């Protein structure tokens, strides 16, 4: 099952660590272009490694990383550890603070066919290729992917709570989330983490493109360092959280469509064959609308808004070859009916189309449509955790960008190197005996 190892992390030096809020960066696809530009203005912000700029971005990131290491901007911890990572937050309208508890470690980049790490979404080919090129050039990971494991006894929580009382960092991120990072370097405690995960399967919550890039890189490096028992290129940095006793919140991701060449009247005529369409009075109120009925969505076009509800008597025409666990999902129906049958984009074209975009922020959807940039937006509702677990365990995948786990892990708190001389350590120490 899942083999994890402690991480010999790289971090900003102690002096810079006091300004860690200025150096961390959210994932590229969760902030606006304006927010990204502000991050790029800081020459030491981690975004220069996670989403480098320039004509040859990967090479630029490699140069920056080498300079940061040589100048002592980034320093590697002497001992490997389990990095405990807590995120304190409130959802809109709430007063009570929530806490998502987890830890960052290295996990083997298992191929999907090994069924140790289970995915639930399709990926976008161009985004995966970018990740592979960046990993080849830098051999470092700036932000962890997010995986879920199941442990009803919450056995590891007492060790994490003890560690978090003495944090390395405590900061407030771009969304007001309080981020706290600590480290466990006690070999006996680390051994408990490794043993707890060794019989588990991991459900990938976030980071499908980065992990797929790591899987491909592992394959490309399979003949490297044959004498090594533990090879850096085999591993990937992941933030692991327990499904049980934890605050796992899933927010919806909406769909934007650009450059549609048919009129609104023709589009509505086509859509009415499959959906009941009702004019909605105030577009801004769709942000708080509760889509109670199965397969119901919001539609924004120009200054108008609609609620569209899939006609139940059409369900027999929705991908009968799929298992019921997938066929019943709202987003599967949406993508199959609206984007494939009505707009003529098959599954592969949807994955690579420049016309289809994904946006979690309702206000931004509204601005894109009202400003005439996007032709229309589809407002969706969140999936339930139970649905995601069922899909993962069935071996099926959902349409891309089906889930948005909140809050996102922050980049730049810790860097995971897979460069062999920086990765090397006698990891057998943490297994109680030699792995072999």
C-alpha distance (Angstrom), angle and dihedral (degrees) to the residues before:
residue distance angle dihedral
X1 . . .
X2 3.81 . .
X3 3.79 114.7 .
X4 3.79 112.6 -163.2
X5 3.79 129.5 178.2
X6 3.80 132.6 -165.0
X7 3.78 114.4 -98.5
X8 3.80 126.5 -117.8
X9 3.77 90.8 -150.0
X10 3.78 132.2 -158.8
X11 3.80 116.1 -140.2
X12 3.78 139.6 173.4
X13 3.81 110.9 -84.0
X14 3.80 118.1 -93.0
X15 3.78 94.6 -97.4
X16 3.80 93.4 51.2
X17 3.79 90.0 41.7
X18 3.79 87.7 71.3
X19 3.84 87.0 65.0
X20 3.79 96.2 42.3
X21 3.83 93.1 135.1
X22 3.82 88.8 66.6
X23 3.81 93.1 50.0
X24 3.79 104.5 46.9
X25 3.79 123.4 86.7
X26 3.81 135.0 -163.5
X27 3.77 121.4 -124.9
X28 3.79 112.9 -71.3
X29 3.79 96.4 -114.6
X30 3.81 97.7 52.0
X31 3.81 100.4 60.4
X32 3.78 132.4 64.5
X33 3.80 124.5 -108.1
X34 3.82 89.3 -107.3
X35 3.82 91.8 53.9
X36 3.80 90.5 48.7
X37 3.80 91.9 52.1
X38 3.80 89.7 54.2
X39 3.80 90.0 52.9
X40 3.81 92.4 49.8
X41 3.80 90.3 55.3
X42 3.81 89.6 70.3
X43 3.85 104.9 76.6
X44 3.81 91.5 -154.5
X45 3.81 98.7 47.8
X46 3.80 114.0 122.6
X47 3.82 90.9 -124.2
X48 3.83 87.1 82.7
X49 3.82 87.0 69.2
X50 3.81 100.5 35.0
X51 3.83 97.8 44.7
X52 3.82 106.4 12.0
X53 3.78 122.7 -169.4
X54 3.80 133.2 -144.3
X55 3.80 136.3 75.7
X56 3.82 91.1 -64.0
X57 3.82 103.2 28.8
X58 3.81 98.3 -179.6
X59 3.80 92.5 51.9
X60 3.79 89.8 47.4
X61 3.82 90.3 53.3
X62 3.80 90.4 49.6
X63 3.83 91.8 53.8
X64 3.80 92.2 47.2
X65 3.81 92.3 48.8
X66 3.80 93.2 49.7
X67 3.80 90.6 49.8
X68 3.81 93.3 47.6
X69 3.81 90.4 51.4
X70 3.81 95.2 45.9
X71 3.81 92.5 47.1
X72 3.81 93.0 47.3
X73 3.79 94.1 -115.7
X74 3.79 87.0 128.3
X75 3.81 118.8 36.7
X76 3.80 127.1 -172.4
X77 3.80 119.1 -128.5
X78 3.81 111.6 -115.5
X79 3.80 95.2 -131.8
X80 3.79 131.1 40.0
X81 3.77 116.8 -113.6
X82 3.77 148.3 169.7
X83 3.81 106.3 -103.6
X84 3.79 110.3 -144.1
X85 3.80 111.7 -146.7
X86 3.82 123.8 -169.5
X87 3.81 125.1 -179.2
X88 3.82 119.0 -161.7
X89 3.79 116.5 -163.8
X90 3.79 148.5 144.5
X91 3.77 127.7 -135.4
X92 3.84 118.6 -133.5
X93 3.80 111.0 -70.6
X94 3.80 94.4 14.1
X95 3.80 126.3 119.2
X96 3.79 99.7 -175.5
X97 3.80 115.2 85.4
X98 3.79 117.2 -124.4
X99 3.80 125.6 -153.5
X100 3.78 128.1 -153.9
X101 3.80 109.4 -159.8
X102 3.76 125.0 -158.3
X103 3.79 146.8 125.4
X104 3.79 138.0 -122.6
X105 3.80 120.3 -127.8
X106 3.79 141.2 143.3
X107 3.77 117.6 -87.5
X108 3.78 128.5 -173.2
X109 3.81 110.6 -100.5
X110 3.79 94.0 -119.9
X111 3.77 117.2 -165.7
X112 3.80 112.7 -114.0
X113 3.83 89.4 -115.1
X114 3.82 90.3 63.1
X115 3.84 88.0 65.9
X116 3.79 94.3 -144.3
X117 3.80 95.2 112.1
X118 3.79 109.2 39.4
X119 3.79 120.1 -154.5
X120 3.78 127.0 -158.1
X121 3.82 103.9 -171.0
X122 3.77 139.4 60.1
X123 3.79 116.5 -120.1
X124 3.79 135.1 -133.9
X125 3.82 111.3 -113.8
X126 3.81 98.0 -141.8
X127 3.79 92.2 51.5
X128 3.83 91.8 52.4
X129 3.82 92.3 50.2
X130 3.80 90.4 52.6
X131 3.80 90.6 53.1
X132 3.82 92.5 50.0
X133 3.80 92.7 51.7
X134 3.79 92.0 48.2
X135 3.82 92.3 48.9
X136 3.81 91.5 49.2
X137 3.80 92.0 51.9
X138 3.81 100.1 43.2
X139 3.83 107.3 20.9
X140 3.79 87.8 -150.0
X141 3.81 136.1 106.9
X142 3.78 117.5 -142.5
X143 3.81 100.0 -173.5
X144 3.80 129.2 25.8
X145 3.75 124.0 -120.6
X146 3.81 114.2 -125.0
X147 3.80 122.6 -114.3
X148 3.80 132.3 178.1
X149 3.80 127.0 -143.1
X150 3.82 130.3 -176.6
X151 3.80 121.1 -122.3
X152 3.80 115.3 149.2
X153 3.83 91.4 -173.9
X154 3.85 92.0 57.6
X155 3.80 86.5 -144.1
X156 3.82 96.5 167.5
X157 3.78 96.0 51.6
X158 3.82 96.9 86.4
X159 3.81 90.9 56.6
X160 3.79 91.8 47.3
X161 3.81 92.6 48.0
X162 3.81 90.3 51.7
X163 3.81 92.4 50.1
X164 3.79 96.1 45.7
X165 3.81 89.6 59.8
X166 3.84 86.5 74.1
X167 3.80 103.9 42.8
X168 3.78 128.4 -170.9
X169 3.80 90.1 -152.9
X170 3.77 137.1 10.6
X171 3.80 118.1 -178.6
X172 3.79 145.5 144.6
X173 3.79 114.6 -114.3
X174 3.81 134.0 -148.1
X175 3.82 92.9 -77.3
X176 3.79 97.9 42.8
X177 3.81 93.7 -98.1
X178 3.81 113.4 147.2
X179 3.79 106.9 -130.2
X180 3.81 120.8 -162.1
X181 3.82 125.5 -176.4
X182 3.82 127.3 -172.5
X183 3.79 135.2 162.2
X184 3.82 137.0 -130.2
X185 3.82 114.7 -156.2
X186 3.81 99.8 162.6
X187 3.85 104.8 119.5
X188 3.81 93.8 -146.3
X189 3.80 92.8 52.9
X190 3.80 91.9 43.9
X191 3.81 88.0 53.0
X192 3.82 89.0 58.6
X193 3.80 90.6 55.9
X194 3.80 92.3 49.2
X195 3.80 92.2 47.7
X196 3.81 93.3 47.3
X197 3.81 92.4 54.8
X198 3.81 98.8 39.6
X199 3.83 92.9 85.5
X200 3.80 95.7 39.6
X201 3.75 134.9 97.7
X202 3.80 115.7 -140.9
X203 3.79 124.2 -134.9
X204 3.79 111.1 -149.5
X205 3.80 108.4 -131.6
X206 3.78 99.7 173.4
X207 3.80 137.6 3.0
X208 3.81 103.9 52.1
X209 3.81 92.9 153.8
X210 3.80 95.2 47.3
X211 3.79 92.7 47.4
X212 3.80 92.7 46.2
X213 3.80 87.2 52.3
X214 3.82 89.9 51.6
X215 3.81 91.1 49.3
X216 3.79 91.5 53.2
X217 3.81 91.8 46.0
X218 3.81 90.3 51.8
X219 3.81 89.5 54.2
X220 3.80 92.0 49.1
X221 3.82 91.1 51.1
X222 3.81 98.0 43.6
X223 3.83 93.2 115.5
X224 3.79 95.6 46.5
X225 3.82 121.7 106.8
X226 3.84 94.6 1.8
X227 3.82 90.8 177.4
X228 3.82 93.1 60.4
X229 3.80 120.5 96.5
X230 3.81 91.1 -159.2
X231 3.79 117.0 36.7
X232 3.79 121.0 -166.2
X233 3.80 92.9 -143.7
X234 3.82 89.1 62.5
X235 3.81 93.3 63.5
X236 3.75 141.4 72.1
X237 3.82 133.7 -166.8
X238 3.81 113.2 -111.9
X239 3.80 137.8 176.3
X240 3.80 106.7 -138.1
X241 3.80 123.2 -159.0
X242 3.78 131.4 177.9
X243 3.80 117.8 -113.6
X244 3.81 89.3 -146.0
X245 3.79 124.9 68.9
X246 3.78 92.6 4.6
X247 3.79 138.8 110.4
X248 3.79 103.0 -112.0
X249 3.78 108.3 168.6
X250 3.79 123.3 -175.0
X251 3.78 118.6 -162.2
X252 3.83 125.8 -167.9
X253 3.80 124.0 -99.9
X254 3.80 113.5 -147.8
X255 3.83 127.8 -147.6
X256 3.81 126.2 -122.1
X257 3.80 122.8 -167.1
X258 3.80 123.6 -160.0
X259 3.79 133.5 -163.6
X260 3.80 101.0 11.2
X261 3.80 107.8 177.2
X262 3.80 98.9 -156.0
X263 3.80 125.6 81.6
X264 3.78 124.4 -102.9
X265 3.82 89.6 -112.8
X266 3.79 92.3 55.0
X267 3.80 91.9 44.5
X268 3.81 92.0 51.6
X269 3.80 90.5 47.5
X270 3.79 90.6 53.4
X271 3.78 94.1 44.7
X272 3.82 93.2 49.8
X273 3.79 89.3 66.1
X274 3.80 88.2 67.6
X275 3.81 106.4 21.3
X276 3.76 137.8 44.6
X277 3.80 104.4 -122.8
X278 3.80 123.7 -152.6
X279 3.79 125.8 -179.7
X280 3.81 110.4 -120.7
X281 3.78 117.0 -146.3
X282 3.79 104.8 -138.5
X283 3.81 119.8 24.5
X284 3.80 92.7 -156.1
X285 3.81 90.6 59.5
X286 3.81 90.6 64.0
X287 3.81 86.2 79.3
X288 3.82 89.7 73.9
X289 3.80 99.1 29.0
X290 3.81 114.3 126.8
X291 3.79 110.0 -135.7
X292 3.78 95.9 -153.2
X293 3.78 98.9 162.3
X294 3.77 117.5 80.2
X295 3.82 114.3 -99.6
X296 3.79 96.5 11.3
X297 3.79 122.6 142.3
X298 3.77 142.3 171.3
X299 3.80 121.6 -112.0
X300 3.80 124.0 -156.8
X301 3.82 119.5 -167.1
X302 3.81 123.6 162.8
X303 3.82 105.7 -41.8
X304 3.79 93.8 -29.0
X305 3.78 132.5 93.1
X306 3.80 133.4 -159.7
X307 3.78 139.2 -177.0
X308 3.80 111.4 -136.3
X309 3.81 122.4 -165.0
X310 3.79 123.1 -168.6
X311 3.80 113.7 -119.3
X312 3.83 108.6 -115.4
X313 3.82 92.6 -146.3
X314 3.82 88.6 64.4
X315 3.79 93.9 58.4
X316 3.80 94.1 97.9
X317 3.83 87.9 66.6
X318 3.81 93.5 58.2
X319 3.80 110.7 102.5
X320 3.81 99.5 -59.9
X321 3.83 89.9 -171.8
X322 3.82 91.3 70.0
X323 3.82 123.9 89.8
X324 3.79 113.9 -104.9
X325 3.82 93.5 -111.3
X326 3.80 88.7 66.6
X327 3.78 101.2 28.9
X328 3.81 91.7 59.7
X329 3.80 95.1 56.9
X330 3.80 115.9 111.1
X331 3.80 93.2 -135.7
X332 3.80 93.5 51.4
X333 3.80 89.1 53.9
X334 3.80 91.4 45.4
X335 3.80 94.4 51.4
X336 3.77 94.8 42.7
X337 3.80 97.6 46.1
X338 3.79 105.2 30.9
X339 3.78 103.3 32.2
X340 3.81 99.6 29.8
X341 3.79 108.7 29.7
X342 3.81 98.8 29.4
X343 3.82 101.3 32.6
X344 3.80 99.0 26.9
X345 3.83 100.2 -123.5
X346 3.79 113.4 137.6
X347 3.80 121.7 -150.0
X348 3.80 95.0 -89.3
X349 3.80 92.8 47.0
X350 3.80 90.2 50.9
X351 3.81 90.4 54.2
X352 3.81 91.8 53.8
X353 3.79 103.3 29.9
X354 3.81 118.6 124.2
X355 3.82 87.8 -158.5
X356 3.81 95.0 65.3
X357 3.81 118.2 70.7
X358 3.79 135.2 170.8
X359 3.79 125.6 -133.6
X360 3.81 130.2 175.2
X361 3.82 94.6 -170.5
X362 3.82 112.6 86.3
X363 3.81 93.9 -163.3
X364 3.78 90.6 54.9
X365 3.81 90.2 51.3
X366 3.77 89.1 52.9
X367 3.81 92.4 49.5
X368 3.80 93.5 48.0
X369 3.80 92.2 52.3
X370 3.79 98.4 39.9
X371 3.78 90.6 45.5
X372 3.79 90.6 56.5
X373 3.81 95.5 -116.9
X374 3.82 97.1 109.6
X375 3.79 120.6 41.3
X376 3.79 93.5 -144.5
X377 3.80 143.5 -19.3
X378 3.79 129.9 -140.4
X379 3.80 113.3 -147.0
X380 3.80 112.5 -149.3
X381 3.79 137.5 -171.7
X382 3.79 126.8 -124.8
X383 3.79 124.7 -92.3
X384 3.79 121.2 -119.8
X385 3.82 119.8 -112.9
X386 3.80 88.9 -123.1
X387 3.81 90.6 59.0
X388 3.79 92.7 50.7
X389 3.80 92.3 49.4
X390 3.79 91.2 50.1
X391 3.81 92.9 50.3
X392 3.81 93.0 47.8
X393 3.77 93.9 49.2
X394 3.80 90.9 48.1
X395 3.81 91.1 58.7
X396 3.81 92.3 -120.9
X397 3.81 128.5 124.5
X398 3.79 131.4 -139.2
X399 3.81 127.5 -139.2
X400 3.79 114.6 -72.6
X401 3.81 117.7 -81.3
X402 3.80 93.2 18.9
X403 3.79 94.8 143.4
X404 3.77 139.1 38.2
X405 3.79 112.1 -166.3
X406 3.80 109.8 -157.3
X407 2.94 130.1 -113.7
X408 3.81 103.0 28.2
X409 3.79 121.2 -139.1
X410 3.79 111.3 -101.1
X411 3.80 123.1 -121.2
X412 3.80 122.9 -131.9
X413 3.79 99.9 34.6
X414 3.78 89.1 102.4
X415 3.81 134.7 -0.8
X416 3.80 123.4 -145.6
X417 3.80 115.8 -149.1
X418 3.80 121.3 -158.3
X419 3.81 92.8 -178.3
X420 3.80 102.0 126.8
X421 3.82 99.2 -127.7
X422 3.82 90.0 48.8
X423 3.80 92.9 43.3
X424 3.82 98.2 47.6
X425 3.80 117.0 115.3
X426 3.80 137.6 132.8
X427 3.79 94.1 -98.1
X428 3.81 90.0 172.8
X429 3.80 85.2 83.1
X430 3.80 89.2 73.8
X431 3.78 95.0 51.2
X432 3.80 93.3 60.3
X433 3.79 88.1 -117.7
X434 3.76 137.9 24.2
X435 3.80 110.8 -58.2
X436 3.77 91.2 -124.5
